[in-house]
Amino acid sequence: MSTSLRVVYMGTPAFAVEGLRSIVASHHKLIAVFTAPDKPAGRGKKLRPSAVKEEAVRLELPLFQPEKLTAAETSATLREMNPDVIVVVAFRMLPKSIWSIPRLGTFNLHASLLPQYRGAAPIHWSIINGEKQTGLTTFFIDEKIDTGALLFQEKIEILPEETTGELSNRMQAISGKLIVKTLHALANGTAVAIPQPDAKKMMLAPKLSKANTRINWSNLGQSIVNKIHGLNPFPAAWTILEAEKEIYIKMKRAHFVSGNPMDTPGTVHVDKNQVYISVSDGYVYVDELQLPNKKSMETAALLRGYEFPKNSRVV
């Protein structure tokens, strides 16, 4: 067994919880958890803790929620802890005054096979772009975003019609093992850091926005389906249903059937319990969607209580 390391863990969303649990279950010593400050959420705007905070509180771990990572007191607090290593999963960009503190360095778990899909939303974009394979990477943090030397990688196949939520859950389940594997290698001196290779074609994973999550119905049908699945469950692909008034709709699940539509892309068809939309190379069948101020519903169930306007289209 390798030497027990003094570990500081930094993470915020549910994706980072498994890594926290795995370190606690290992022989390494988790000396502190850092997460984002509580944020207002919901209609009442009540302060809501992060998923990592909830787990840290449940496990009775020392918890820190600094507003500014660049504050002198934050780095001073970390230096006093004297960690051997800092582990980062879905947190914030760290200043050098933080990541340079541990004697063994600071490593991040990223949800792609770096150098591909550097950025904030690697799982989303891997599905949006129709990738067949992705993975997890541990790498040392340096001055730039997601560019540090690689430690370990784990390949993961993307299943047909898989959503970001489903893939994320599968990746979470194995993320802790890769983190602990990396800690063991650092502890016993067998870790080999390899500079990231230059990729001939670099795919990036930028932040998701209102603009890049809107569906373009002039695109090919399967690419539209990939976008719908890649943005499920959050933030969701969206479109506008043009009728007497414009209706904002979120699309959650769909499938594509090739064909030669005679009508304009974006034309909405309703047939019994199905809604399908014309695209240039066939039809996108909408299997699950969400109307404003309503819960997400399977299309067949929605049509039992909702009637699409005649001659409607989406844009």
Secondary structure, 3 states (H helix, E strand, C coil): CCCCCEEEEEECCHHHHHHHHHHHHCCCEEEEEECCCCEEECCCCEEECCHHHHHHHHCCCCEECCCCCCCHHHHHHHHHHCCCEEEEECCCCCCHHHHCCCCCCEEEEECCCCCCCEECCHHHHHHHCCCCEEEEEEEECCCCCCCCCEEEEEEEECCCCCCHHHHHHHHHHHHHHHHHHHHHHHHHCCCCCECCCCCCCCCEECCCCCCCCECCCCCCHHHHHHHHHHCCCCCCEEEEEECCCCEEEEEEEEEEEECCCCCCCCEEEEECCEEEEEECCEEEEEEEEECCCCCCEEHHHHHCCCCCCCCCEEC
